[in-house]
Amino acid sequence: MPAWGDAEAWLAVVGLAPGKHGANRTGRPFTGDYAGELLYATLAKFGLSQGRFEGRADDGLALRGAVILNAVKCLPPENKPVPAEIHACRPFLEAQLAALPKLRVVVALGQIAHQSAVKALGGKLPKAKFAHGAEHRLPSGLVLIDSYHCSRYNQNTGRLNAAMFEAVFAQAITHRPPAA
């Protein structure tokens, strides 16, 4: 799954992997699955998108100042990537992050995305422990903010709700560059 969004993004959202019924089917991250409803509603709330999300890749939605990447680039069996797969995909994540000249903040959705982003940005995992809402300053100078993944499971079990998710993006917005 390629990066999707604004090539001039200051914010990168790193997800786990393309979902079977979402990105793997539609070709756009978080499109066609339950997790996308909360993610795209939140991006819209913070002015990071234009157009209307309708759950289709051809709905005209565009990101402004944001890009979506995945830690794992293809659909893993049972939606659970193995360590070798995560490691093999890391160079792609590194390259996608490095290609964003205005990047300031990375929001990692879930522990695997967190671990991959920390390593891709030159950080050390013992110094950057995953916790919802945790903020880490990495050696690259970028800020990494953790969130529970916006999956249906996390929303249905109450591990994550809209207010908790929005709080992470409100935190990210505090690092937005000044308007030119």
C-alpha positions in Angstrom: 0.0 0.0 0.0 1.6 3.3 -1.0 1.5 6.5 1.0 -1.7 8.5 0.6 -2.2 12.2 1.2 -0.4 15.5 1.0 3.2 15.3 -0.3 3.8 18.5 1.8 2.4 17.0 5.0 3.6 18.1 8.4 1.7 15.2 10.0 2.0 11.5 9.2 -0.4 8.9 10.5 1.1 5.4 10.6 -1.3 2.6 10.7 -0.7 -1.2 11.0 -1.3 -2.6 7.5 -3.9 -2.5 4.8 -7.2 -4.0 6.0 -8.7 -6.9 4.1 -12.1 -5.1 3.6 -10.6 -1.7 3.6 -7.4 -0.6 1.8 -6.5 -4.0 0.4 -9.9 -3.9 -1.4 -10.3 -0.2 -2.2 -6.7 0.9 -2.7 -6.9 3.8 -0.2 -5.8 3.5 3.5 -8.7 3.2 6.0 -11.3 3.2 3.2 -14.1 0.7 3.2 -13.6 -0.4 6.8 -14.9 0.7 10.2 -11.6 2.2 11.4 -11.7 4.7 8.6 -14.9 6.3 9.8 -13.3 7.6 13.0 -10.0 8.4 11.4 -11.4 10.5 8.6 -14.0 12.2 10.8 -11.1 13.2 13.2 -8.9 14.4 10.3 -11.9 16.5 9.1 -12.6 17.9 12.5 -9.0 19.2 12.7 -8.9 20.7 9.2 -6.7 18.0 7.8 -8.9 17.0 5.0 -11.2 18.5 2.3 -14.2 16.9 0.7 -16.4 14.3 2.2 -15.4 10.8 3.3 -17.9 8.4 1.9 -15.9 5.2 2.3 -15.0 4.9 -1.3 -11.7 5.7 -3.0 -13.4 7.8 -5.6 -15.3 10.0 -3.1 -13.2 13.1 -3.8 -11.6 13.2 -0.3 -8.2 14.8 -0.1 -5.8 15.3 2.8 -4.3 18.7 3.7 -1.1 18.7 5.7 -1.4 15.0 6.4 -0.4 11.7 4.9 -1.3 8.1 5.8 1.3 5.4 5.8 1.4 1.8 7.0 4.0 0.0 9.0 3.4 -3.2 7.0 2.7 -2.7 3.3 0.6 -5.7 2.4 -2.3 -7.6 4.0 -0.9 -9.9 6.7 -2.5 -13.3 7.2 -5.3 -13.0 9.8 -4.4 -9.3 10.1 -1.5 -10.2 12.3 1.9 -9.4 10.8 4.9 -11.6 12.0 8.1 -9.9 13.1 9.9 -10.8 9.9 7.2 -9.1 7.9 7.3 -6.0 10.0 11.1 -5.8 9.8 11.1 -6.4 6.0 8.6 -3.5 5.5 10.5 -1.0 7.7 12.8 0.3 4.8 9.6 1.3 2.9 8.3 3.2 5.9 11.7 4.8 6.4 11.7 5.9 2.7 8.2 7.3 2.9 8.9 9.3 6.0 12.2 10.6 4.6 10.3 11.8 1.5 8.2 14.2 3.5 10.3 17.4 3.7 7.9 19.3 6.0 7.2 16.4 8.4 7.0 17.4 12.1 4.7 14.9 13.8 4.0 11.2 13.5 0.9 9.7 15.0 1.3 5.9 15.5 -1.9 3.9 15.5 -1.2 1.0 17.8 1.9 -0.7 19.2 3.3 -2.2 16.0 3.0 1.1 14.2 4.7 2.7 17.2 7.6 0.3 17.2 8.1 0.6 13.5 7.9 4.4 13.6 10.4 4.6 16.5 12.9 2.4 14.7 12.3 4.1 11.3 13.0 7.5 12.8 16.2 6.4 14.7 14.7 6.1 18.2 15.2 3.4 20.8 12.2 1.4 22.0 13.2 1.2 25.7 13.3 5.0 25.8 10.0 5.4 23.9 7.4 3.1 25.4 4.0 2.9 23.8 1.1 4.4 25.7 -2.1 6.1 24.4 -1.4 9.8 24.3 2.3 9.5 25.0 4.5 12.0 23.2 8.1 11.2 22.3 10.8 13.5 20.8 12.9 11.3 18.5 16.6 11.8 17.5 15.3 12.8 14.0 13.8 15.9 15.7 10.3 14.7 15.0 7.6 14.2 17.6 5.8 10.8 17.8 2.4 10.6 19.5 0.9 7.2 20.3 -2.7 6.3 19.9 -4.6 3.1 20.3 -5.6 1.9 16.8 -9.0 3.1 15.7 -10.1 -0.5 14.9 -13.6 -1.7 15.3 -12.4 -4.0 18.1 -10.8 -1.1 20.1 -13.9 1.0 19.6 -16.4 -1.7 20.5 -14.5 -2.7 23.6 -14.2 0.8 24.8 -10.4 0.8 24.7 -10.7 3.8 22.4 -13.5 6.3 21.9 -13.8 9.4 19.7 -12.8 11.8 22.5 -9.7 9.9 23.3 -8.7 9.7 19.6 -9.5 13.4 19.1 -7.3 14.3 22.0 -4.3 12.7 20.3 -4.9 14.9 17.2 -5.4 18.0 19.4 -2.0 17.2 20.8 -0.5 16.8 17.3 -2.0 20.1 16.2 0.0 22.0 18.9 3.1 21.1 16.8 1.6 22.4 13.5 3.9 24.8 11.7 2.7 28.4 11.4 0.7 29.3 8.3 2.9 30.7 5.5 
